[in-house]
Amino acid sequence: MSKRYNITLPDGIAEALEQWAEGEKNKPSTLAAFLVESAVRQAIDQGKIAPINPGQQSTSGSK
């Protein structure tokens, strides 16, 4: 199961995200989800947070 979060980004970051997503032929929300997932996985790998349960891993198939 997936969860939804609403976030607010500074204008410059939002514009950069939109440009990046457009360059990747993707939606900004999809790119943002991928970036958050990547950052959380990196934090897990670095021991900053506890590993997630195998049943809770991504099913998004992003990059």
N, CA, C and O atoms as a Tripos MOL2 file, in Angstrom:
@<TRIPOS>MOLECULE
protein
  252   251    63     0     0
PROTEIN
NO_CHARGES

@<TRIPOS>ATOM
      1 N           0.8410   -1.1770    0.0000 N.3       1 MET1
      2 CA          0.0000    0.0000    0.0000 C.3       1 MET1
      3 C           0.8880    1.2440    0.0000 C.2       1 MET1
      4 O           1.9370    1.2660    0.6450 O.2       1 MET1
      5 N           0.4780    2.2380   -0.7000 N.am      2 SER2
      6 CA          1.2110    3.4970   -0.7780 C.3       2 SER2
      7 C           0.5330    4.5450    0.0830 C.2       2 SER2
      8 O          -0.6660    4.4650    0.3540 O.2       2 SER2
      9 N           1.3110    5.5300    0.5090 N.am      3 LYS3
     10 CA          0.7770    6.6630    1.2650 C.3       3 LYS3
     11 C           0.9830    7.9270    0.4540 C.2       3 LYS3
     12 O           1.9270    8.0350   -0.3280 O.2       3 LYS3
     13 N           0.0870    8.8810    0.6500 N.am      4 ARG4
     14 CA          0.1840   10.1730   -0.0300 C.3       4 ARG4
     15 C           0.6340   11.2280    0.9770 C.2       4 ARG4
     16 O           0.2160   11.2220    2.1340 O.2       4 ARG4
     17 N           1.4890   12.1250    0.5140 N.am      5 TYR5
     18 CA          1.9360   13.2590    1.3070 C.3       5 TYR5
     19 C           1.8190   14.5090    0.4550 C.2       5 TYR5
     20 O           2.1230   14.4860   -0.7370 O.2       5 TYR5
     21 N           1.3820   15.5900    1.0630 N.am      6 ASN6
     22 CA          1.3840   16.8880    0.3970 C.3       6 ASN6
     23 C           2.5970   17.6530    0.8960 C.2       6 ASN6
     24 O           2.8190   17.7440    2.1030 O.2       6 ASN6
     25 N           3.3850   18.2050   -0.0220 N.am      7 ILE7
     26 CA          4.5580   18.9720    0.3690 C.3       7 ILE7
     27 C           4.4950   20.3480   -0.2820 C.2       7 ILE7
     28 O           3.8460   20.5390   -1.3110 O.2       7 ILE7
     29 N           5.1780   21.2940    0.3370 N.am      8 THR8
     30 CA          5.2960   22.6380   -0.2100 C.3       8 THR8
     31 C           6.7680   22.8910   -0.4860 C.2       8 THR8
     32 O           7.6120   22.7100    0.3910 O.2       8 THR8
     33 N           7.0710   23.3080   -1.7060 N.am      9 LEU9
     34 CA          8.4470   23.5770   -2.1120 C.3       9 LEU9
     35 C           8.6230   25.0620   -2.3920 C.2       9 LEU9
     36 O           7.6880   25.7220   -2.8470 O.2       9 LEU9
     37 N           9.8120   25.5960   -2.1240 N.am     10 PRO10
     38 CA         10.0880   26.9710   -2.5350 C.3      10 PRO10
     39 C           9.9380   27.0880   -4.0540 C.2      10 PRO10
     40 O          10.1690   26.1240   -4.7840 O.2      10 PRO10
     41 N           9.5530   28.2700   -4.5170 N.am     11 ASP11
     42 CA          9.2970   28.4690   -5.9450 C.3      11 ASP11
     43 C          10.4470   27.9990   -6.8300 C.2      11 ASP11
     44 O          10.2180   27.3130   -7.8260 O.2      11 ASP11
     45 N          11.6610   28.3550   -6.4870 N.am     12 GLY12
     46 CA         12.8110   27.9840   -7.3150 C.3      12 GLY12
     47 C          13.0100   26.4800   -7.4000 C.2      12 GLY12
     48 O          13.3390   25.9490   -8.4610 O.2      12 GLY12
     49 N          12.8110   25.8000   -6.2840 N.am     13 ILE13
     50 CA         12.9550   24.3400   -6.2610 C.3      13 ILE13
     51 C          11.8360   23.6990   -7.0710 C.2      13 ILE13
     52 O          12.0730   22.7490   -7.8170 O.2      13 ILE13
     53 N          10.6230   24.2140   -6.9280 N.am     14 ALA14
     54 CA          9.4930   23.6790   -7.6890 C.3      14 ALA14
     55 C           9.7220   23.8460   -9.1890 C.2      14 ALA14
     56 O           9.4480   22.9350   -9.9690 O.2      14 ALA14
     57 N          10.2240   25.0070   -9.5850 N.am     15 GLU15
     58 CA         10.4990   25.2460  -11.0060 C.3      15 GLU15
     59 C          11.5890   24.3110  -11.5160 C.2      15 GLU15
     60 O          11.4890   23.7740  -12.6190 O.2      15 GLU15
     61 N          12.6320   24.1180  -10.7090 N.am     16 ALA16
     62 CA         13.7140   23.2150  -11.1020 C.3      16 ALA16
     63 C          13.2020   21.7840  -11.2200 C.2      16 ALA16
     64 O          13.5720   21.0640  -12.1480 O.2      16 ALA16
     65 N          12.3540   21.3720  -10.2850 N.am     17 LEU17
     66 CA         11.7720   20.0280  -10.3300 C.3      17 LEU17
     67 C          10.9410   19.8500  -11.5940 C.2      17 LEU17
     68 O          11.0110   18.8090  -12.2470 O.2      17 LEU17
     69 N          10.1600   20.8600  -11.9360 N.am     18 GLU18
     70 CA          9.3390   20.7950  -13.1480 C.3      18 GLU18
     71 C          10.2100   20.6790  -14.3960 C.2      18 GLU18
     72 O           9.9040   19.8950  -15.2950 O.2      18 GLU18
     73 N          11.2880   21.4500  -14.4560 N.am     19 GLN19
     74 CA         12.1980   21.3760  -15.6090 C.3      19 GLN19
     75 C          12.8620   20.0070  -15.6870 C.2      19 GLN19
     76 O          12.9620   19.4160  -16.7620 O.2      19 GLN19
     77 N          13.3070   19.5150  -14.5560 N.am     20 TRP20
     78 CA         13.9670   18.2060  -14.5040 C.3      20 TRP20
     79 C          13.0000   17.1220  -14.9670 C.2      20 TRP20
     80 O          13.3500   16.2860  -15.8000 O.2      20 TRP20
     81 N          11.7960   17.1390  -14.4310 N.am     21 ALA21
     82 CA         10.7950   16.1360  -14.8050 C.3      21 ALA21
     83 C          10.4780   16.2180  -16.2950 C.2      21 ALA21
     84 O          10.3580   15.1920  -16.9640 O.2      21 ALA21
     85 N          10.3420   17.4290  -16.8090 N.am     22 GLU22
     86 CA         10.0660   17.5980  -18.2350 C.3      22 GLU22
     87 C          11.2010   17.0090  -19.0730 C.2      22 GLU22
     88 O          10.9550   16.3550  -20.0860 O.2      22 GLU22
     89 N          12.4360   17.2420  -18.6510 N.am     23 GLY23
     90 CA         13.5910   16.6910  -19.3550 C.3      23 GLY23
     91 C          13.6290   15.1720  -19.3340 C.2      23 GLY23
     92 O          14.1720   14.5390  -20.2390 O.2      23 GLY23
     93 N          13.0470   14.5960  -18.2910 N.am     24 GLU24
     94 CA         12.9870   13.1350  -18.1490 C.3      24 GLU24
     95 C          11.6980   12.5660  -18.7400 C.2      24 GLU24
     96 O          11.4550   11.3610  -18.6780 O.2      24 GLU24
     97 N          10.8770   13.4490  -19.3150 N.am     25 LYS25
     98 CA          9.5590   13.0630  -19.8420 C.3      25 LYS25
     99 C           8.7390   12.3600  -18.7580 C.2      25 LYS25
    100 O           8.1950   11.2730  -18.9520 O.2      25 LYS25
    101 N           8.6780   13.0320  -17.6150 N.am     26 ASN26
    102 CA          8.0040   12.4760  -16.4500 C.3      26 ASN26
    103 C           7.1860   13.5700  -15.7810 C.2      26 ASN26
    104 O           7.2990   14.7420  -16.1410 O.2      26 ASN26
    105 N           6.3750   13.1970  -14.8240 N.am     27 LYS27
    106 CA          5.6060   14.1640  -14.0430 C.3      27 LYS27
    107 C           6.4370   14.5960  -12.8390 C.2      27 LYS27
    108 O           7.1870   13.7900  -12.2870 O.2      27 LYS27
    109 N           6.3140   15.8620  -12.4220 N.am     28 PRO28
    110 CA          7.0440   16.3040  -11.2340 C.3      28 PRO28
    111 C           6.7270   15.4600   -9.9980 C.2      28 PRO28
    112 O           7.6200   15.1750   -9.2010 O.2      28 PRO28
    113 N           5.4780   15.0610   -9.8340 N.am     29 SER29
    114 CA          5.1130   14.2630   -8.6590 C.3      29 SER29
    115 C           5.7870   12.8930   -8.6730 C.2      29 SER29
    116 O           6.1820   12.3820   -7.6250 O.2      29 SER29
    117 N           5.9180   12.3050   -9.8520 N.am     30 THR30
    118 CA          6.5750   11.0020   -9.9710 C.3      30 THR30
    119 C           8.0640   11.1300   -9.6730 C.2      30 THR30
    120 O           8.6370   10.2970   -8.9710 O.2      30 THR30
    121 N           8.6860   12.1780  -10.2080 N.am     31 LEU31
    122 CA         10.1050   12.4110   -9.9420 C.3      31 LEU31
    123 C          10.3260   12.6960   -8.4630 C.2      31 LEU31
    124 O          11.2740   12.1790   -7.8710 O.2      31 LEU31
    125 N           9.4640   13.5090   -7.8570 N.am     32 ALA32
    126 CA          9.5940   13.8170   -6.4320 C.3      32 ALA32
    127 C           9.4770   12.5470   -5.5860 C.2      32 ALA32
    128 O          10.2370   12.3650   -4.6350 O.2      32 ALA32
    129 N           8.5390   11.6790   -5.9240 N.am     33 ALA33
    130 CA          8.3810   10.4200   -5.1890 C.3      33 ALA33
    131 C           9.6370    9.5620   -5.3110 C.2      33 ALA33
    132 O          10.0870    8.9660   -4.3330 O.2      33 ALA33
    133 N          10.2020    9.5020   -6.5230 N.am     34 PHE34
    134 CA         11.4310    8.7420   -6.7350 C.3      34 PHE34
    135 C          12.5720    9.3170   -5.8980 C.2      34 PHE34
    136 O          13.3280    8.5660   -5.2810 O.2      34 PHE34
    137 N          12.6980   10.6430   -5.8730 N.am     35 LEU35
    138 CA         13.7780   11.2850   -5.1280 C.3      35 LEU35
    139 C          13.6400   11.0580   -3.6280 C.2      35 LEU35
    140 O          14.6330   10.8040   -2.9460 O.2      35 LEU35
    141 N          12.4240   11.1450   -3.1100 N.am     36 VAL36
    142 CA         12.2030   10.8910   -1.6830 C.3      36 VAL36
    143 C          12.5200    9.4380   -1.3570 C.2      36 VAL36
    144 O          13.1940    9.1550   -0.3670 O.2      36 VAL36
    145 N          12.0400    8.5250   -2.1800 N.am     37 GLU37
    146 CA         12.3210    7.1000   -1.9490 C.3      37 GLU37
    147 C          13.8240    6.8340   -1.9730 C.2      37 GLU37
    148 O          14.3350    6.0950   -1.1310 O.2      37 GLU37
    149 N          14.5260    7.4230   -2.9190 N.am     38 SER38
    150 CA         15.9790    7.2430   -3.0100 C.3      38 SER38
    151 C          16.6810    7.7780   -1.7680 C.2      38 SER38
    152 O          17.5960    7.1400   -1.2490 O.2      38 SER38
    153 N          16.2570    8.9420   -1.2900 N.am     39 ALA39
    154 CA         16.8710    9.5380   -0.1030 C.3      39 ALA39
    155 C          16.6260    8.6850    1.1370 C.2      39 ALA39
    156 O          17.5230    8.5160    1.9620 O.2      39 ALA39
    157 N          15.4230    8.1500    1.2710 N.am     40 VAL40
    158 CA         15.1120    7.3000    2.4240 C.3      40 VAL40
    159 C          15.9240    6.0120    2.3590 C.2      40 VAL40
    160 O          16.4650    5.5690    3.3720 O.2      40 VAL40
    161 N          16.0140    5.4130    1.1850 N.am     41 ARG41
    162 CA         16.8150    4.1840    1.0390 C.3      41 ARG41
    163 C          18.2890    4.4510    1.3630 C.2      41 ARG41
    164 O          18.9490    3.6190    1.9840 O.2      41 ARG41
    165 N          18.7970    5.6000    0.9460 N.am     42 GLN42
    166 CA         20.1830    5.9640    1.2490 C.3      42 GLN42
    167 C          20.3660    6.1230    2.7640 C.2      42 GLN42
    168 O          21.3750    5.6790    3.3120 O.2      42 GLN42
    169 N          19.4060    6.7460    3.4380 N.am     43 ALA43
    170 CA         19.4750    6.9040    4.8900 C.3      43 ALA43
    171 C          19.4650    5.5440    5.5850 C.2      43 ALA43
    172 O          20.1620    5.3500    6.5810 O.2      43 ALA43
    173 N          18.6820    4.6080    5.0670 N.am     44 ILE44
    174 CA         18.6650    3.2480    5.6140 C.3      44 ILE44
    175 C          20.0350    2.6020    5.4260 C.2      44 ILE44
    176 O          20.5850    2.0210    6.3610 O.2      44 ILE44
    177 N          20.5820    2.7040    4.2190 N.am     45 ASP45
    178 CA         21.8870    2.1100    3.9240 C.3      45 ASP45
    179 C          22.9910    2.6970    4.8000 C.2      45 ASP45
    180 O          23.9450    2.0010    5.1460 O.2      45 ASP45
    181 N          22.8640    3.9710    5.1580 N.am     46 GLN46
    182 CA         23.8690    4.6440    5.9820 C.3      46 GLN46
    183 C          23.6290    4.4430    7.4760 C.2      46 GLN46
    184 O          24.3920    4.9480    8.3000 O.2      46 GLN46
    185 N          22.5710    3.7050    7.8300 N.am     47 GLY47
    186 CA         22.2710    3.4320    9.2240 C.3      47 GLY47
    187 C          21.6280    4.5960    9.9550 C.2      47 GLY47
    188 O          21.5570    4.5860   11.1840 O.2      47 GLY47
    189 N          21.1610    5.5940    9.2290 N.am     48 LYS48
    190 CA         20.5330    6.7550    9.8650 C.3      48 LYS48
    191 C          19.1350    6.4340   10.3770 C.2      48 LYS48
    192 O          18.6680    7.0400   11.3420 O.2      48 LYS48
    193 N          18.4610    5.4720    9.7250 N.am     49 ILE49
    194 CA         17.1450    5.0160   10.1670 C.3      49 ILE49
    195 C          17.0950    3.4990   10.0420 C.2      49 ILE49
    196 O          17.8760    2.8970    9.3050 O.2      49 ILE49
    197 N          16.1730    2.8940   10.7700 N.am     50 ALA50
    198 CA         16.0550    1.4350   10.7590 C.3      50 ALA50
    199 C          15.5530    0.9530    9.4010 C.2      50 ALA50
    200 O          14.7750    1.6430    8.7420 O.2      50 ALA50
    201 N          15.9980   -0.2350    8.9820 N.am     51 PRO51
    202 CA         15.5100   -0.8000    7.7120 C.3      51 PRO51
    203 C          14.0000   -0.9900    7.7260 C.2      51 PRO51
    204 O          13.3900   -1.2100    8.7730 O.2      51 PRO51
    205 N          13.4110   -0.9010    6.5330 N.am     52 ILE52
    206 CA         11.9790   -1.1340    6.4110 C.3      52 ILE52
    207 C          11.7290   -2.6280    6.2870 C.2      52 ILE52
    208 O          12.6210   -3.3850    5.9050 O.2      52 ILE52
    209 N          10.5210   -3.0460    6.6100 N.am     53 ASN53
    210 CA         10.1490   -4.4510    6.4590 C.3      53 ASN53
    211 C          10.0540   -4.7880    4.9810 C.2      53 ASN53
    212 O           9.6540   -3.9360    4.1870 O.2      53 ASN53
    213 N          10.4170   -6.0250    4.5830 N.am     54 PRO54
    214 CA         10.3500   -6.3980    3.1630 C.3      54 PRO54
    215 C           8.9820   -6.1630    2.5360 C.2      54 PRO54
    216 O           8.9090   -5.8140    1.3580 O.2      54 PRO54
    217 N           7.9060   -6.3410    3.2780 N.am     55 GLY55
    218 CA          6.5700   -6.1360    2.7500 C.3      55 GLY55
    219 C           6.2190   -4.6730    2.5240 C.2      55 GLY55
    220 O           5.1880   -4.3670    1.9260 O.2      55 GLY55
    221 N           7.0750   -3.7630    3.0010 N.am     56 GLN56
    222 CA          6.8050   -2.3340    2.8840 C.3      56 GLN56
    223 C           7.6730   -1.6650    1.8270 C.2      56 GLN56
    224 O           7.6470   -0.4410    1.7070 O.2      56 GLN56
    225 N           8.4300   -2.4210    1.0690 N.am     57 GLN57
    226 CA          9.2910   -1.8380    0.0570 C.3      57 GLN57
    227 C           8.4780   -1.3430   -1.1150 C.2      57 GLN57
    228 O           7.3180   -1.7140   -1.2940 O.2      57 GLN57
    229 N           9.1040   -0.5010   -1.9050 N.am     58 SER58
    230 CA          8.4320    0.1420   -3.0340 C.3      58 SER58
    231 C           7.9250   -0.8660   -4.0470 C.2      58 SER58
    232 O           8.5460   -1.8960   -4.3050 O.2      58 SER58
    233 N           6.7920   -0.5360   -4.6020 N.am     59 THR59
    234 CA          6.2670   -1.2860   -5.7390 C.3      59 THR59
    235 C           6.1720   -0.3700   -6.9420 C.2      59 THR59
    236 O           5.5730   -0.7230   -7.9580 O.2      59 THR59
    237 N           6.7780    0.8350   -6.8200 N.am     60 SER60
    238 CA          6.6520    1.8340   -7.8790 C.3      60 SER60
    239 C           7.4510    1.4720   -9.1160 C.2      60 SER60
    240 O           7.0920    1.8660  -10.2250 O.2      60 SER60
    241 N           8.5340    0.7240   -8.9370 N.am     61 GLY61
    242 CA          9.3500    0.3630  -10.0860 C.3      61 GLY61
    243 C          10.0630    1.5540  -10.6950 C.2      61 GLY61
    244 O          10.4790    1.4980  -11.8520 O.2      61 GLY61
    245 N          10.2110    2.6240   -9.9420 N.am     62 SER62
    246 CA         10.8700    3.8210  -10.4500 C.3      62 SER62
    247 C          12.3390    3.5560  -10.6640 C.2      62 SER62
    248 O          12.9740    2.8070   -9.9210 O.2      62 SER62
    249 N          12.8600    4.1800  -11.6840 N.am     63 LYS63
    250 CA         14.2750    4.1810  -12.0490 C.3      63 LYS63
    251 C          15.0460    3.2320  -11.2060 C.2      63 LYS63
    252 O          16.2580    3.1010  -11.3740 O.2      63 LYS63
@<TRIPOS>BOND
     1     1     2 1
     2     2     3 1
     3     3     4 2
     4     3     5 am
     5     5     6 1
     6     6     7 1
     7     7     8 2
     8     7     9 am
     9     9    10 1
    10    10    11 1
    11    11    12 2
    12    11    13 am
    13    13    14 1
    14    14    15 1
    15    15    16 2
    16    15    17 am
    17    17    18 1
    18    18    19 1
    19    19    20 2
    20    19    21 am
    21    21    22 1
    22    22    23 1
    23    23    24 2
    24    23    25 am
    25    25    26 1
    26    26    27 1
    27    27    28 2
    28    27    29 am
    29    29    30 1
    30    30    31 1
    31    31    32 2
    32    31    33 am
    33    33    34 1
    34    34    35 1
    35    35    36 2
    36    35    37 am
    37    37    38 1
    38    38    39 1
    39    39    40 2
    40    39    41 am
    41    41    42 1
    42    42    43 1
    43    43    44 2
    44    43    45 am
    45    45    46 1
    46    46    47 1
    47    47    48 2
    48    47    49 am
    49    49    50 1
    50    50    51 1
    51    51    52 2
    52    51    53 am
    53    53    54 1
    54    54    55 1
    55    55    56 2
    56    55    57 am
    57    57    58 1
    58    58    59 1
    59    59    60 2
    60    59    61 am
    61    61    62 1
    62    62    63 1
    63    63    64 2
    64    63    65 am
    65    65    66 1
    66    66    67 1
    67    67    68 2
    68    67    69 am
    69    69    70 1
    70    70    71 1
    71    71    72 2
    72    71    73 am
    73    73    74 1
    74    74    75 1
    75    75    76 2
    76    75    77 am
    77    77    78 1
    78    78    79 1
    79    79    80 2
    80    79    81 am
    81    81    82 1
    82    82    83 1
    83    83    84 2
    84    83    85 am
    85    85    86 1
    86    86    87 1
    87    87    88 2
    88    87    89 am
    89    89    90 1
    90    90    91 1
    91    91    92 2
    92    91    93 am
    93    93    94 1
    94    94    95 1
    95    95    96 2
    96    95    97 am
    97    97    98 1
    98    98    99 1
    99    99   100 2
   100    99   101 am
   101   101   102 1
   102   102   103 1
   103   103   104 2
   104   103   105 am
   105   105   106 1
   106   106   107 1
   107   107   108 2
   108   107   109 am
   109   109   110 1
   110   110   111 1
   111   111   112 2
   112   111   113 am
   113   113   114 1
   114   114   115 1
   115   115   116 2
   116   115   117 am
   117   117   118 1
   118   118   119 1
   119   119   120 2
   120   119   121 am
   121   121   122 1
   122   122   123 1
   123   123   124 2
   124   123   125 am
   125   125   126 1
   126   126   127 1
   127   127   128 2
   128   127   129 am
   129   129   130 1
   130   130   131 1
   131   131   132 2
   132   131   133 am
   133   133   134 1
   134   134   135 1
   135   135   136 2
   136   135   137 am
   137   137   138 1
   138   138   139 1
   139   139   140 2
   140   139   141 am
   141   141   142 1
   142   142   143 1
   143   143   144 2
   144   143   145 am
   145   145   146 1
   146   146   147 1
   147   147   148 2
   148   147   149 am
   149   149   150 1
   150   150   151 1
   151   151   152 2
   152   151   153 am
   153   153   154 1
   154   154   155 1
   155   155   156 2
   156   155   157 am
   157   157   158 1
   158   158   159 1
   159   159   160 2
   160   159   161 am
   161   161   162 1
   162   162   163 1
   163   163   164 2
   164   163   165 am
   165   165   166 1
   166   166   167 1
   167   167   168 2
   168   167   169 am
   169   169   170 1
   170   170   171 1
   171   171   172 2
   172   171   173 am
   173   173   174 1
   174   174   175 1
   175   175   176 2
   176   175   177 am
   177   177   178 1
   178   178   179 1
   179   179   180 2
   180   179   181 am
   181   181   182 1
   182   182   183 1
   183   183   184 2
   184   183   185 am
   185   185   186 1
   186   186   187 1
   187   187   188 2
   188   187   189 am
   189   189   190 1
   190   190   191 1
   191   191   192 2
   192   191   193 am
   193   193   194 1
   194   194   195 1
   195   195   196 2
   196   195   197 am
   197   197   198 1
   198   198   199 1
   199   199   200 2
   200   199   201 am
   201   201   202 1
   202   202   203 1
   203   203   204 2
   204   203   205 am
   205   205   206 1
   206   206   207 1
   207   207   208 2
   208   207   209 am
   209   209   210 1
   210   210   211 1
   211   211   212 2
   212   211   213 am
   213   213   214 1
   214   214   215 1
   215   215   216 2
   216   215   217 am
   217   217   218 1
   218   218   219 1
   219   219   220 2
   220   219   221 am
   221   221   222 1
   222   222   223 1
   223   223   224 2
   224   223   225 am
   225   225   226 1
   226   226   227 1
   227   227   228 2
   228   227   229 am
   229   229   230 1
   230   230   231 1
   231   231   232 2
   232   231   233 am
   233   233   234 1
   234   234   235 1
   235   235   236 2
   236   235   237 am
   237   237   238 1
   238   238   239 1
   239   239   240 2
   240   239   241 am
   241   241   242 1
   242   242   243 1
   243   243   244 2
   244   243   245 am
   245   245   246 1
   246   246   247 1
   247   247   248 2
   248   247   249 am
   249   249   250 1
   250   250   251 1
   251   251   252 2
@<TRIPOS>SUBSTRUCTURE
     1 MET1         2 RESIDUE 1 A MET
     2 SER2         6 RESIDUE 1 A SER
     3 LYS3        10 RESIDUE 1 A LYS
     4 ARG4        14 RESIDUE 1 A ARG
     5 TYR5        18 RESIDUE 1 A TYR
     6 ASN6        22 RESIDUE 1 A ASN
     7 ILE7        26 RESIDUE 1 A ILE
     8 THR8        30 RESIDUE 1 A THR
     9 LEU9        34 RESIDUE 1 A LEU
    10 PRO10       38 RESIDUE 1 A PRO
    11 ASP11       42 RESIDUE 1 A ASP
    12 GLY12       46 RESIDUE 1 A GLY
    13 ILE13       50 RESIDUE 1 A ILE
    14 ALA14       54 RESIDUE 1 A ALA
    15 GLU15       58 RESIDUE 1 A GLU
    16 ALA16       62 RESIDUE 1 A ALA
    17 LEU17       66 RESIDUE 1 A LEU
    18 GLU18       70 RESIDUE 1 A GLU
    19 GLN19       74 RESIDUE 1 A GLN
    20 TRP20       78 RESIDUE 1 A TRP
    21 ALA21       82 RESIDUE 1 A ALA
    22 GLU22       86 RESIDUE 1 A GLU
    23 GLY23       90 RESIDUE 1 A GLY
    24 GLU24       94 RESIDUE 1 A GLU
    25 LYS25       98 RESIDUE 1 A LYS
    26 ASN26      102 RESIDUE 1 A ASN
    27 LYS27      106 RESIDUE 1 A LYS
    28 PRO28      110 RESIDUE 1 A PRO
    29 SER29      114 RESIDUE 1 A SER
    30 THR30      118 RESIDUE 1 A THR
    31 LEU31      122 RESIDUE 1 A LEU
    32 ALA32      126 RESIDUE 1 A ALA
    33 ALA33      130 RESIDUE 1 A ALA
    34 PHE34      134 RESIDUE 1 A PHE
    35 LEU35      138 RESIDUE 1 A LEU
    36 VAL36      142 RESIDUE 1 A VAL
    37 GLU37      146 RESIDUE 1 A GLU
    38 SER38      150 RESIDUE 1 A SER
    39 ALA39      154 RESIDUE 1 A ALA
    40 VAL40      158 RESIDUE 1 A VAL
    41 ARG41      162 RESIDUE 1 A ARG
    42 GLN42      166 RESIDUE 1 A GLN
    43 ALA43      170 RESIDUE 1 A ALA
    44 ILE44      174 RESIDUE 1 A ILE
    45 ASP45      178 RESIDUE 1 A ASP
    46 GLN46      182 RESIDUE 1 A GLN
    47 GLY47      186 RESIDUE 1 A GLY
    48 LYS48      190 RESIDUE 1 A LYS
    49 ILE49      194 RESIDUE 1 A ILE
    50 ALA50      198 RESIDUE 1 A ALA
    51 PRO51      202 RESIDUE 1 A PRO
    52 ILE52      206 RESIDUE 1 A ILE
    53 ASN53      210 RESIDUE 1 A ASN
    54 PRO54      214 RESIDUE 1 A PRO
    55 GLY55      218 RESIDUE 1 A GLY
    56 GLN56      222 RESIDUE 1 A GLN
    57 GLN57      226 RESIDUE 1 A GLN
    58 SER58      230 RESIDUE 1 A SER
    59 THR59      234 RESIDUE 1 A THR
    60 SER60      238 RESIDUE 1 A SER
    61 GLY61      242 RESIDUE 1 A GLY
    62 SER62      246 RESIDUE 1 A SER
    63 LYS63      250 RESIDUE 1 A LYS
